[in-house]
Amino acid sequence: MSNTSNSFFDTDFISINQQVFLPILEEKKVELFIKREDLIHPSVSGNKFRKLKYNLLEAKKLKKNALLTFGGAFSNHIAATAVAGKLAGFKTFGIIRGEELGKNLKETLEKNATLREAHENGMKFHFVSRELYRQKSSFGFIEKMKNKWGDFYLIPEGGTNCLAVDGCQEILTKEDAKFDYICSAVGTGGTIAGLIKSKKKRQKVIGFPALKGNFLSEEIRKYVVKDVTWSLQKKYHFGGYAKYDEELITFINNFKKDTDVLLDPIYTGKMIFGIIDLIKKDTFKEGTKIVAIHTGGIQGIEGFNQMLKSKNQQLIEV
């Protein structure tokens, strides 16, 4: 691995806070800022860079030359791992949920921008059924992958582990001490765990799960056992992971027109929708300052729009 590629992960990236101006914010006298983590890097942006940074440095320390990870067809994590791996000189392998996607790889790559980007950055895929995917962390499955590809550094689905949480602690800076609330979308819990561990004592963290289920609280507590200054708003998942309705798509498009900030429909769109709804309902007192973490995910919009187009539905305007 070259010194040039390694320096990317030794770099401290600091994102800007962009204030949002909307009539509802002026009416309720609440200030909302977006921390533009999505602008850190074109492909390894937001929480994906944060989660991968120390994992890749650890892989380098262990003298591994390959990375293996898991994800669905539109996983931001899969694309980011492929790009990051290439930048740092690693081979990358992706276990992809959906056996049918591997039957005609050329057609799949034509239709799926996420997998296409991963493929173009050198990732080799292994497509598995949803049933087998549920067994992906078992010893037997991992051993089969080692027999297939040789030794590798294993990164969990979504990238969340202790090293990922360490990376996510670097999202907040001294400048962010002025905020009363820190908001984040929640997928596997690593990003919000890092925010909880790095925030100031007086600050509160609100997570907006992108999927249904009560398991996320337990996942987060693995990393922040004693902290009680955080909560999850569980009613803004729009039906579950990657679920949506016309109201969400319209909201994302209107928010882009009003603020020039593009949100993704899986994570950040749902989070900002939730924040604005809570502001409308007077959840926050006058003078409250909120910062919402933009965790990236923009690259997945192309594939999402293809799905919307096939259903003759409103597209996300980019």
ChimeraX attribute file (.defattr): number of C-alpha atoms within 10 A of each C-alpha:
attribute: neighborCount
match mode: 1-to-1
recipient: residues
	/A:1	13
	/A:2	9
	/A:3	8
	/A:4	11
	/A:5	15
	/A:6	16
	/A:7	12
	/A:8	14
	/A:9	20
	/A:10	11
	/A:11	9
	/A:12	11
	/A:13	15
	/A:14	15
	/A:15	19
	/A:16	14
	/A:17	18
	/A:18	15
	/A:19	14
	/A:20	16
	/A:21	14
	/A:22	14
	/A:23	8
	/A:24	13
	/A:25	16
	/A:26	11
	/A:27	11
	/A:28	17
	/A:29	16
	/A:30	18
	/A:31	18
	/A:32	24
	/A:33	19
	/A:34	19
	/A:35	24
	/A:36	20
	/A:37	23
	/A:38	24
	/A:39	18
	/A:40	19
	/A:41	14
	/A:42	13
	/A:43	23
	/A:44	25
	/A:45	22
	/A:46	25
	/A:47	28
	/A:48	30
	/A:49	27
	/A:50	30
	/A:51	29
	/A:52	28
	/A:53	22
	/A:54	20
	/A:55	24
	/A:56	24
	/A:57	16
	/A:58	14
	/A:59	18
	/A:60	18
	/A:61	9
	/A:62	10
	/A:63	12
	/A:64	15
	/A:65	18
	/A:66	20
	/A:67	22
	/A:68	27
	/A:69	22
	/A:70	24
	/A:71	20
	/A:72	20
	/A:73	19
	/A:74	23
	/A:75	19
	/A:76	23
	/A:77	27
	/A:78	31
	/A:79	30
	/A:80	25
	/A:81	32
	/A:82	29
	/A:83	24
	/A:84	24
	/A:85	24
	/A:86	18
	/A:87	18
	/A:88	21
	/A:89	17
	/A:90	24
	/A:91	18
	/A:92	26
	/A:93	26
	/A:94	25
	/A:95	20
	/A:96	24
	/A:97	24
	/A:98	18
	/A:99	15
	/A:100	12
	/A:101	19
	/A:102	17
	/A:103	10
	/A:104	9
	/A:105	15
	/A:106	11
	/A:107	11
	/A:108	16
	/A:109	18
	/A:110	10
	/A:111	15
	/A:112	19
	/A:113	21
	/A:114	24
	/A:115	28
	/A:116	18
	/A:117	19
	/A:118	26
	/A:119	20
	/A:120	13
	/A:121	20
	/A:122	17
	/A:123	25
	/A:124	17
	/A:125	18
	/A:126	16
	/A:127	21
	/A:128	18
	/A:129	13
	/A:130	14
	/A:131	11
	/A:132	13
	/A:133	19
	/A:134	11
	/A:135	12
	/A:136	20
	/A:137	13
	/A:138	9
	/A:139	9
	/A:140	11
	/A:141	14
	/A:142	15
	/A:143	13
	/A:144	11
	/A:145	17
	/A:146	13
	/A:147	10
	/A:148	9
	/A:149	13
	/A:150	11
	/A:151	15
	/A:152	20
	/A:153	20
	/A:154	17
	/A:155	20
	/A:156	17
	/A:157	20
	/A:158	24
	/A:159	28
	/A:160	22
	/A:161	20
	/A:162	17
	/A:163	20
	/A:164	26
	/A:165	26
	/A:166	22
	/A:167	23
	/A:168	29
	/A:169	21
	/A:170	15
	/A:171	23
	/A:172	19
	/A:173	12
	/A:174	8
	/A:175	9
	/A:176	18
	/A:177	15
	/A:178	13
	/A:179	19
	/A:180	17
	/A:181	21
	/A:182	25
	/A:183	25
	/A:184	25
	/A:185	28
	/A:186	26
	/A:187	19
	/A:188	21
	/A:189	25
	/A:190	28
	/A:191	30
	/A:192	29
	/A:193	29
	/A:194	26
	/A:195	26
	/A:196	25
	/A:197	16
	/A:198	16
	/A:199	22
	/A:200	16
	/A:201	11
	/A:202	10
	/A:203	17
	/A:204	19
	/A:205	22
	/A:206	22
	/A:207	24
	/A:208	26
	/A:209	28
	/A:210	27
	/A:211	22
	/A:212	15
	/A:213	11
	/A:214	11
	/A:215	9
	/A:216	16
	/A:217	14
	/A:218	12
	/A:219	15
	/A:220	19
	/A:221	14
	/A:222	14
	/A:223	19
	/A:224	16
	/A:225	10
	/A:226	8
	/A:227	12
	/A:228	11
	/A:229	13
	/A:230	18
	/A:231	13
	/A:232	17
	/A:233	16
	/A:234	17
	/A:235	15
	/A:236	21
	/A:237	25
	/A:238	19
	/A:239	13
	/A:240	15
	/A:241	15
	/A:242	14
	/A:243	13
	/A:244	16
	/A:245	12
	/A:246	11
	/A:247	10
	/A:248	18
	/A:249	22
	/A:250	15
	/A:251	18
	/A:252	24
	/A:253	20
	/A:254	16
	/A:255	19
	/A:256	16
	/A:257	12
	/A:258	12
	/A:259	13
	/A:260	12
	/A:261	17
	/A:262	23
	/A:263	27
	/A:264	21
	/A:265	26
	/A:266	26
	/A:267	24
	/A:268	25
	/A:269	24
	/A:270	25
	/A:271	29
	/A:272	25
	/A:273	17
	/A:274	20
	/A:275	22
	/A:276	15
	/A:277	14
	/A:278	13
	/A:279	19
	/A:280	14
	/A:281	10
	/A:282	12
	/A:283	10
	/A:284	18
	/A:285	11
	/A:286	15
	/A:287	11
	/A:288	15
	/A:289	17
	/A:290	24
	/A:291	23
	/A:292	24
	/A:293	28
	/A:294	31
	/A:295	26
	/A:296	27
	/A:297	27
	/A:298	20
	/A:299	20
	/A:300	21
	/A:301	22
	/A:302	18
	/A:303	17
	/A:304	20
	/A:305	17
	/A:306	16
	/A:307	15
	/A:308	15
	/A:309	12
	/A:310	8
	/A:311	9
	/A:312	9
	/A:313	14
	/A:314	14
	/A:315	18
	/A:316	22
	/A:317	14
	/A:318	13
